[in-house]
Amino acid sequence: MTFSSFALDSTLLQAITESAYDEPTEIQKQSIPLILAKHDLMARAQTGTGKTAAFALPIIQKILLAQPCKPMLRALVLAPTRELAQQVHQSFCHYGQFTSVVTGIAYGGVSTKKQIIELKTGVDILIATPGRLLDLLRTESVSLASIDTLVFDEADRMLDMGFKDEIDQITQCLPKDKQTLLFSATFADDIYKMSKKILVNPKMVEIDDKNKAADDVEQLVYGVDADRKRELTSFLIGSNNWKQVLVFTRTKQCADDLAKEMTKDGVKSLAIHGDKSQGARDKALQELKEGKIRALIATDVAARGIDIKGLSHVINYELPYNAEDYVHRIGRTARAGNSGMAVSLVSPGEEWLLTAIEELLDISLLQQWLPGYEPDLTKVAKKESRPINKKKARQNALGKSGKAKPNGNRERRRR
């Protein structure tokens, strides 16, 4: 099968040819015809399998067929993070580069002035994070009355980040008669619950086994004392001469501290998380891509949507409290047919986090000891010897205090 089999406009085929795509991926083969046929869709596939093109191409095609005289907001794509919104926006712009279709973007962390001007000038497609879109709706800077296609990208992460209320408010501003597409790397129970509210007789596309990690990712687990994780991380990167590494932590403070200490070790590093400005996050990502730094230390909130071509190594400095985040983390590597390696560091007392991941993926991840970094089993930390409350764990991972005021999560949600 080729992309021409979908009867796409010649301008789209030209953009696809320039991308050097040989043939559609499985998610594209199954999703594009269903979207063109105007079905609601619930689709799941691993990260890096071409989900964005699976909805971007048919959306642009539908707008071209409508032959609008001037830009009119027809499609809305909701993304959980700024980085993912930027990535999706770039994809739409690339696929539509030979068309008159205009794609806009709106996300938090930057001034709304430029975004409002862009909307007033006119756009056909809007890529937005939920918090910023609500800001624009409250100031009547945008209207969703003409939307006929709504897309939830990385829907599982959107719910995990606490966007349920924002999603409810946004959907109330949308026409009832529209096509809704829900794309996700994993399907949890809350996703199915959400789908029943927003989808109408949806078609289901599931490409791989539920919550399955990418086959091309080699997964290694090293047992090491907590106070030697940083030392081992720097050793792995330095001794193996890894040039581009994405390192995950659970908290913002840990990301900042680790970046500073690794730089002192001689591994130049920068941190990105929800407290960093958008400019700082963009700069750090660009410096990794250009080879100016060797490691990018990121929290889960900031890392969703990061797409680094050829990224070969991911290190889980701290395993996530939410096992499904592990799938997303290691999905940052082995993208677009490449291979990759995911290294997880597990301290004595953290085995329950590894067990949760093994149960989710239905696999066994054997712990290894690297000579010189063997854990001291006499120093098992009592506080990590049993699982803590999952809700509290996620709050801690996001840097939130249990005594936070009711509106304490608003700033985070607008990421």
TANOR-V45206 format. One record per residue. N is the residue number from 0. RES is the residue in one small letter. PHI is phi in degrees with one decimal (none if undefined). Layout:
[[N,RES,PHI] [N,RES,PHI]]
//
This chain:
[[0,m,none] [1,t,-120.2] [2,f,-66.3] [3,s,-67.3] [4,s,-64.8] [5,f,-86.4] [6,a,58.7] [7,l,-75.6] [8,d,-59.6] [9,s,-60.7] [10,t,-68.1] [11,l,-70.6] [12,l,-63.4] [13,q,-64.7] [14,a,-65.6] [15,i,-65.0] [16,t,-61.6] [17,e,-65.9] [18,s,-81.5] [19,a,63.0] [20,y,-81.0] [21,d,-81.0] [22,e,-154.7] [23,p,-65.1] [24,t,-77.7] [25,e,-62.9] [26,i,-65.5] [27,q,-73.4] [28,k,-58.7] [29,q,-86.2] [30,s,-83.8] [31,i,-57.4] [32,p,-61.9] [33,l,-67.2] [34,i,-69.3] [35,l,-63.4] [36,a,-84.2] [37,k,69.5] [38,h,-82.2] [39,d,-68.6] [40,l,-140.4] [41,m,-121.0] [42,a,-125.1] [43,r,-134.0] [44,a,-160.3] [45,q,-61.9] [46,t,-65.7] [47,g,83.1] [48,t,-105.1] [49,g,93.0] [50,k,-63.6] [51,t,-61.9] [52,a,-63.4] [53,a,-63.0] [54,f,-108.7] [55,a,-67.3] [56,l,-61.8] [57,p,-67.3] [58,i,-65.5] [59,i,-63.6] [60,q,-59.4] [61,k,-63.3] [62,i,-68.4] [63,l,-63.3] [64,l,-67.9] [65,a,-72.8] [66,q,47.9] [67,p,-67.7] [68,c,-72.1] [69,k,-146.6] [70,p,-56.6] [71,m,-142.5] [72,l,-62.7] [73,r,-111.4] [74,a,-132.4] [75,l,-125.5] [76,v,-115.8] [77,l,-98.2] [78,a,-128.0] [79,p,-74.1] [80,t,-130.6] [81,r,-61.7] [82,e,-60.9] [83,l,-68.2] [84,a,-59.8] [85,q,-64.5] [86,q,-63.3] [87,v,-65.2] [88,h,-60.2] [89,q,-61.4] [90,s,-64.6] [91,f,-61.4] [92,c,-63.1] [93,h,-66.7] [94,y,-67.2] [95,g,-99.4] [96,q,-63.3] [97,f,-102.5] [98,t,-115.2] [99,s,-95.8] [100,v,-69.3] [101,v,-107.5] [102,t,-114.3] [103,g,-109.8] [104,i,-142.8] [105,a,-145.3] [106,y,-149.6] [107,g,-79.0] [108,g,89.3] [109,v,-134.8] [110,s,-63.1] [111,t,-81.7] [112,k,-55.8] [113,k,-64.6] [114,q,-66.8] [115,i,-65.3] [116,i,-61.2] [117,e,-62.0] [118,l,-67.1] [119,k,-67.9] [120,t,-66.2] [121,g,119.2] [122,v,-135.8] [123,d,-92.2] [124,i,-130.6] [125,l,-122.7] [126,i,-102.6] [127,a,-146.9] [128,t,-89.4] [129,p,-57.8] [130,g,-61.8] [131,r,-67.5] [132,l,-61.7] [133,l,-63.6] [134,d,-57.9] [135,l,-68.8] [136,l,-68.5] [137,r,-65.1] [138,t,-92.9] [139,e,55.9] [140,s,-84.7] [141,v,-148.9] [142,s,-121.6] [143,l,-105.3] [144,a,-64.1] [145,s,-100.3] [146,i,-66.4] [147,d,-118.0] [148,t,-138.0] [149,l,-118.7] [150,v,-122.8] [151,f,-104.2] [152,d,-98.7] [153,e,52.9] [154,a,-60.3] [155,d,-63.4] [156,r,-68.1] [157,m,-60.5] [158,l,-72.1] [159,d,-63.3] [160,m,-85.2] [161,g,87.2] [162,f,-91.9] [163,k,-56.0] [164,d,-63.0] [165,e,-63.2] [166,i,-61.8] [167,d,-60.3] [168,q,-66.7] [169,i,-67.0] [170,t,-63.1] [171,q,-68.8] [172,c,-92.9] [173,l,-101.6] [174,p,-63.6] [175,k,-71.1] [176,d,-88.7] [177,k,-153.0] [178,q,-96.2] [179,t,-120.5] [180,l,-121.6] [181,l,-118.9] [182,f,-114.1] [183,s,-157.0] [184,a,-85.3] [185,t,-138.2] [186,f,-117.4] [187,a,-104.4] [188,d,-60.3] [189,d,-68.5] [190,i,-69.1] [191,y,-63.3] [192,k,-64.0] [193,m,-64.3] [194,s,-62.4] [195,k,-66.9] [196,k,-86.8] [197,i,-112.2] [198,l,-106.3] [199,v,-117.0] [200,n,43.6] [201,p,-72.2] [202,k,-85.5] [203,m,-113.8] [204,v,-125.8] [205,e,-128.9] [206,i,-86.5] [207,d,-132.3] [208,d,-62.4] [209,k,-54.0] [210,n,55.8] [211,k,-91.9] [212,a,-77.2] [213,a,-60.3] [214,d,-65.4] [215,d,-86.6] [216,v,-102.3] [217,e,-80.5] [218,q,-107.5] [219,l,-118.3] [220,v,-128.3] [221,y,-112.8] [222,g,-81.7] [223,v,-159.3] [224,d,-64.0] [225,a,-57.1] [226,d,-78.7] [227,r,-118.9] [228,k,-61.5] [229,r,-62.5] [230,e,-60.4] [231,l,-67.8] [232,t,-59.7] [233,s,-64.2] [234,f,-64.2] [235,l,-61.2] [236,i,-68.3] [237,g,-70.6] [238,s,-69.2] [239,n,-94.4] [240,n,57.1] [241,w,-72.1] [242,k,-94.7] [243,q,-130.5] [244,v,-132.5] [245,l,-104.6] [246,v,-112.5] [247,f,-104.1] [248,t,-123.6] [249,r,-90.4] [250,t,-124.2] [251,k,-64.7] [252,q,-62.2] [253,c,-63.0] [254,a,-62.1] [255,d,-62.4] [256,d,-63.8] [257,l,-64.7] [258,a,-61.2] [259,k,-65.0] [260,e,-69.3] [261,m,-67.4] [262,t,-62.2] [263,k,-64.0] [264,d,-73.3] [265,g,102.0] [266,v,-105.0] [267,k,-61.6] [268,s,-140.3] [269,l,-135.4] [270,a,-111.6] [271,i,-132.0] [272,h,-163.2] [273,g,-63.0] [274,d,-86.6] [275,k,-80.6] [276,s,-67.5] [277,q,-62.6] [278,g,-62.1] [279,a,-66.5] [280,r,-67.0] [281,d,-63.6] [282,k,-64.4] [283,a,-62.7] [284,l,-64.2] [285,q,-65.7] [286,e,-66.6] [287,l,-67.6] [288,k,-63.5] [289,e,-86.1] [290,g,81.5] [291,k,-77.1] [292,i,-128.3] [293,r,-104.9] [294,a,-137.1] [295,l,-113.4] [296,i,-96.9] [297,a,-135.8] [298,t,-90.2] [299,d,-63.1] [300,v,-61.1] [301,a,-80.2] [302,a,-84.5] [303,r,-64.2] [304,g,101.9] [305,i,-65.1] [306,d,-130.4] [307,i,-112.9] [308,k,-58.5] [309,g,79.6] [310,l,-60.1] [311,s,-107.0] [312,h,-136.0] [313,v,-123.9] [314,i,-120.0] [315,n,-89.0] [316,y,-61.3] [317,e,-131.5] [318,l,-67.1] [319,p,-74.3] [320,y,-70.8] [321,n,-96.9] [322,a,-58.1] [323,e,-65.9] [324,d,-64.5] [325,y,-61.4] [326,v,-61.0] [327,h,-68.6] [328,r,-58.9] [329,i,-72.9] [330,g,-73.7] [331,r,-71.2] [332,t,-109.0] [333,a,56.0] [334,r,-98.1] [335,a,54.3] [336,g,85.7] [337,n,-84.1] [338,s,-100.7] [339,g,-159.6] [340,m,-133.0] [341,a,-119.2] [342,v,-109.4] [343,s,-115.5] [344,l,-103.7] [345,v,-124.1] [346,s,-90.0] [347,p,-54.1] [348,g,100.9] [349,e,-101.0] [350,e,-59.8] [351,w,-63.2] [352,l,-68.9] [353,l,-66.7] [354,t,-60.4] [355,a,-62.0] [356,i,-68.0] [357,e,-62.2] [358,e,-67.4] [359,l,-64.2] [360,l,-88.6] [361,d,56.8] [362,i,-138.9] [363,s,-116.0] [364,l,-107.9] [365,l,-75.3] [366,q,-73.6] [367,q,-116.9] [368,w,-117.1] [369,l,-86.8] [370,p,-50.8] [371,g,95.9] [372,y,-126.9] [373,e,-62.4] [374,p,-71.5] [375,d,-87.6] [376,l,-69.3] [377,t,-83.9] [378,k,-112.3] [379,v,-60.4] [380,a,-74.8] [381,k,-62.8] [382,k,-67.9] [383,e,-105.7] [384,s,-75.2] [385,r,-143.3] [386,p,-59.1] [387,i,-92.0] [388,n,-53.7] [389,k,-60.3] [390,k,-62.8] [391,k,-66.1] [392,a,-61.8] [393,r,-66.9] [394,q,-62.5] [395,n,-62.6] [396,a,-64.2] [397,l,-91.6] [398,g,77.0] [399,k,-101.8] [400,s,-88.8] [401,g,-65.5] [402,k,-99.8] [403,a,-62.3] [404,k,-71.3] [405,p,-52.5] [406,n,-93.5] [407,g,-64.3] [408,n,-97.3] [409,r,-63.5] [410,e,-63.6] [411,r,-66.5] [412,r,-62.6] [413,r,-79.9] [414,r,-65.8]]
//
